[in-house]
Amino acid sequence: MLLASPAFRAAFAGHDHVGGYACIEGRHFLTLQGLLEAPSDGTAYAVVHVHADRLRIEGHGTVPNRELPV
């Protein structure tokens, strides 16, 4: 259903212990790592910055940075 929409660009979910990513027909599906995987004195979260041409994922702790073109 999501891929049928011309407006759909990305879906975010959480959490999966190791995280996950797929790009299907130019649309992004991102599952963020679980906080449980962070060190006991660390963290795991992300901030999504939305731009006209891309989504920039600013990862913190065990979550990596990403650039997703839209």
N, C-alpha and C positions, 0 to 999 in steps of 0.2 A: 504494500500500500504506500509506503514512504517513497519508494522509487518511482511510483506513478505520478508524483507531484513535481512539477517543474520548479517549485519554490524550495523544495527540500534540499539541503546541502550537507547537514551533519546531524548525527545522533550521539548523545553522550550517555553513558551508563556507569555505574559503579556499584559495587566493587568486585573485582576479580583479583585473586591473590597475585597473579603475575601481570595482570593487565592484558589488553588486547587491542588490535587495530585491524581494520579492513577498509579497503576502498573499492566500492562497487559502482560501476558506471559513473565514476567521478564524484561519488558521494561518500562521505567519511562516517565510519562507525568506530567510536572510541570508547573503550571500557577502561576506567582508571584503576590503578592499583589500590588495594585495600590499605587502610591505615595500619592494620595489624602487621603488615610487612615492613613497616618502618622500624628502625632501631628504637629501643625503649626510651632513649633521650632525644629522638628525632620526630619527624612529622612526614606526612604525605598528603598533599593537596595540590590543586591547580586553580589558576585564574584564567578565564578565556577572554581574550581581547578580540573584539569583532571589528574587522576592517572591510571595506568594500570588496577587496580582492582576496582576502585570506582571513583565516582564524589563527590567532597566535595563542598557543597554549603555554602559559608561563608556569612551569612545574616547580614545586618546592619539595624539599626532602627527597624522597625516593621516586617522585613523579618526574619524568623527563620533559624537557621543552619540546614543542613541536610547532611547525608551520604547516597549515593545511590550506592549499589554494581553493578558493570557491569560484 
